[in-house]
Amino acid sequence: QVQVEESGGGLVQAGDSLRLSCRASVRIANFKAVGWYRQAPGKEREFVASVRWITGSTEYADSVKERFFIDRVNAGNTVYLQMNSLKPEDTAAYYCAVGRTSGGTYVFWGQGTQVTVSS
């Protein structure tokens, strides 16, 4: 079983920045892609961003484009989500996922890290 762990969440004000980190119990580079998702209270989990490990190509949800940036450290075992210009609507639990299947779903998920943005 692969263990995934997120860190870096917290309480910030609108306009602030946060950087989330995602680490796994095995080498993240073994996985083709890593994704970040979030879930706000009363809402379904939604896609935020993803990165393909080998090519570095990225995808973002429209709601976070130009504000959030996902990056992987090739020499390390960490994927980051840099979140800038945070808005109250970004408040959610943020989850990292690895092991994307051909169907686009992820096999291994972390427990999440809470991000709260006050207005």
ChimeraX attribute file (.defattr): number of C-alpha atoms within 10 A of each C-alpha:
attribute: neighborCount
match mode: 1-to-1
recipient: residues
	/A:1	6
	/A:2	15
	/A:3	13
	/A:4	20
	/A:5	19
	/A:6	24
	/A:7	19
	/A:8	15
	/A:9	18
	/A:10	14
	/A:11	13
	/A:12	18
	/A:13	14
	/A:14	17
	/A:15	14
	/A:16	14
	/A:17	16
	/A:18	18
	/A:19	16
	/A:20	21
	/A:21	20
	/A:22	26
	/A:23	21
	/A:24	21
	/A:25	11
	/A:26	13
	/A:27	12
	/A:28	24
	/A:29	21
	/A:30	12
	/A:31	15
	/A:32	15
	/A:33	23
	/A:34	25
	/A:35	26
	/A:36	26
	/A:37	19
	/A:38	22
	/A:39	19
	/A:40	17
	/A:41	9
	/A:42	6
	/A:43	9
	/A:44	9
	/A:45	15
	/A:46	14
	/A:47	17
	/A:48	24
	/A:49	23
	/A:50	25
	/A:51	21
	/A:52	18
	/A:53	20
	/A:54	13
	/A:55	9
	/A:56	14
	/A:57	12
	/A:58	16
	/A:59	16
	/A:60	19
	/A:61	13
	/A:62	10
	/A:63	11
	/A:64	17
	/A:65	12
	/A:66	11
	/A:67	13
	/A:68	20
	/A:69	20
	/A:70	24
	/A:71	20
	/A:72	21
	/A:73	12
	/A:74	13
	/A:75	7
	/A:76	11
	/A:77	16
	/A:78	18
	/A:79	26
	/A:80	20
	/A:81	23
	/A:82	15
	/A:83	20
	/A:84	17
	/A:85	15
	/A:86	23
	/A:87	19
	/A:88	15
	/A:89	13
	/A:90	20
	/A:91	20
	/A:92	21
	/A:93	18
	/A:94	27
	/A:95	26
	/A:96	31
	/A:97	25
	/A:98	27
	/A:99	19
	/A:100	17
	/A:101	12
	/A:102	7
	/A:103	6
	/A:104	9
	/A:105	12
	/A:106	16
	/A:107	11
	/A:108	16
	/A:109	20
	/A:110	20
	/A:111	15
	/A:112	22
	/A:113	21
	/A:114	20
	/A:115	22
	/A:116	21
	/A:117	20
	/A:118	16
	/A:119	11
